[in-house]
Amino acid sequence: MSRLRMPVNTMEPIPYTVYRYLLPHERQVLTVRRHPAALIPPAASAVGGLLAAAAVTPFGASGTTVETVVWLLAGGLLAQFAAAIYGWFDGYVVVTRQRIIFVTTTILGRRVEQFPVEQAKELEVKRSSAGRLAGYASFVFEFDGPVQRVIEFLPYPDQLYLELQGLIFPDPADDE
Amino acid sequence: MAALNATQILRRLRRSTPVALILSPIGLLIVSAARLLIIADYNPTTALGLLSSQSYVNALLGTIVPLVPLLMPYAALLFLVTRRVVPGLLALLGTALISPTNRSDAAHVLSAQWHPVLDGGFFWQALLFVMALAFTILLLVELAGVSPASFARSAGVVASIALLPLVVVLYSVPIGNTAYVDLIRQPWMPAEEITLTSNQEFTGYVLSSDGYWLEVLTADDRTIKYYRVSDIRDRQICRPPQKEQGRPLIALTSAQAPVPACPSPQPPPAPEPVPGWMLYRIADMPKACLGVGPICGLARQEEGK
């Protein structure tokens, strides 16, 4: 994230996290982070956990052990939220002409999944009411066999949809 | 869609591996074997005797079923914390229906939990109000913008934290609690007060009977003993002497059937002092001498010489 390097064949800046997984001849079509709305579920849990802990803490009859456990649970939810923020900063969805790469970063490590674009058979976009307002959607990729990949909270859904459809179903005239 | 369902099922199975392991035959066998040993006072021979006299299904279910009400409240919290909402809600419902609570004033306890919030100072209340407002907005956005499942998971994990003190008050933690220890030590058969024809009374658990012999696990020293059926004068089902078991929060029946309490185990009587002139106490005499009197003992003593 902190170091940006220029790829050989394009002038677009690519995050170092992504650049290290691209082949020399591979050209990125797009690289996006997830929409910040991806942080809503861990944020809701963290705020709710703190609220619940603060609300029940004065109930001292249970003893200090219970209060400790309650605050540990709330702290765990807060830590989970912090980890989600870290993962959001360092997680990307990268689309090249050859493949779709998902870079997922957690506190425990980084996971890189990739699917060849040719194998994507179907692409479904799901937009909730809040997603329409805030500008994000869930993309469902279906591949050969019982393989499905759902990516939630992708920003710019209309542009992304057209770009991805163009890669999955390329114009025959381009091959000629 | 078939592929989608298969993927989802696989993913869910992978997520619930710990639950599946506990509920697997291996997990159940380990839990039931542990409880069988506790019932047998950690004596493997007695445990094997218990097992051989009962069918395996009886032993398995009998050892597991009494643990369910005890662990159900904490299992519910665990499910909710780990974001398994449906099992968590089912466990909560089960808790309300079957888990005995040690407090009859649950509503009072629930209201007392929130008194400090309502009676707190302005700053405290304002802080809680702001947090509650933020939480509500986030939950609503999650419900509308993410998915109802995600909303339920967030609400569940927060509810588990809010419910934890209440659950601890209503259902004692099953660690180091004598009531739970008594309950776990109690076999799954009903306790019986057995009276022999010799007027000896004791409390035991009848393991089996073939019409001639009665196999009994004694309640006090947990040994397996065999009695002739003809030596049994009376059998009466009784309630082991332990703390009065509470009622669940939602009791479907109004009252429990009255069962008399089992007599507390009496310490063995101290041996009576033997007068100098008595050569044998009756209890020490050979059975052949019973009914004949001290003369027989005297005769035996003479034979020994």
Contacts between the chains, C-beta under 8 A, distances in Angstrom:
chain1	res1	chain2	res2	distance
A	37	B	141	7.8
A	37	B	145	6.3
A	37	B	146	7.6
A	40	B	138	6.0
A	40	B	141	5.6
A	40	B	142	5.3
A	40	B	145	6.9
A	40	B	146	6.2
A	41	B	142	5.7
A	41	B	146	6.0
A	41	B	150	5.1
A	41	B	153	7.4
A	41	B	154	5.7
A	43	B	138	5.7
A	44	B	135	6.6
A	44	B	138	3.7
A	44	B	139	5.4
A	44	B	141	7.9
A	44	B	142	5.3
A	44	B	154	4.5
A	45	B	153	8.0
A	45	B	154	4.8
A	45	B	157	5.4
A	45	B	158	6.6
A	47	B	131	6.1
A	47	B	134	5.2
A	47	B	135	4.7
A	47	B	138	6.1
A	48	B	135	4.6
A	48	B	138	7.7
A	48	B	139	7.3
A	48	B	154	6.4
A	48	B	155	7.5
A	48	B	157	7.5
A	48	B	158	3.4
A	48	B	161	8.0
A	49	B	157	7.0
A	49	B	158	5.8
A	49	B	161	5.5
A	50	B	131	6.4
A	51	B	128	6.7
A	51	B	131	4.2
A	51	B	132	5.8
A	51	B	135	5.3
A	51	B	158	7.3
A	52	B	158	5.2
A	52	B	159	7.7
A	52	B	161	4.1
A	52	B	162	4.0
A	53	B	161	5.9
A	54	B	127	7.3
A	54	B	128	6.2
A	54	B	131	6.9
A	55	B	114	7.5
A	55	B	117	5.3
A	55	B	128	6.2
A	55	B	162	6.7
A	56	B	113	6.4
A	56	B	161	7.4
A	56	B	162	5.9
A	56	B	164	7.4
A	56	B	165	5.0
A	58	B	116	3.2
A	58	B	117	7.1
A	58	B	120	7.1
A	59	B	112	7.4
A	59	B	113	4.8
A	59	B	116	6.3
A	59	B	165	5.1
A	61	B	112	7.8
A	61	B	169	6.8
A	62	B	165	4.5
A	62	B	168	5.2
A	62	B	169	5.9
A	66	B	164	6.4
A	66	B	165	5.2
A	66	B	168	5.1
A	67	B	165	7.9
A	69	B	164	6.5
A	70	B	161	5.7
A	70	B	164	5.6
A	70	B	165	6.8
A	73	B	81	6.6
A	73	B	160	7.5
A	73	B	161	5.1
A	73	B	164	7.5
A	74	B	161	6.1
A	77	B	157	6.8
A	128	B	144	6.4
A	128	B	145	5.0
A	128	B	146	7.2
A	128	B	147	7.8
A	129	B	144	5.4
A	129	B	145	7.0
A	130	B	141	5.7
A	130	B	144	4.6
A	130	B	145	2.5
A	130	B	146	7.6
A	131	B	145	5.7
A	133	B	145	7.9
A	134	B	145	6.9
A	142	B	3	7.2
A	142	B	4	7.9
A	145	B	3	7.1
A	146	B	2	7.7
A	146	B	3	3.9
A	146	B	6	4.7
A	146	B	7	5.5
A	147	B	3	7.4
A	147	B	7	7.1
A	148	B	3	6.4
A	148	B	4	5.6
A	148	B	7	5.1
A	152	B	146	7.5
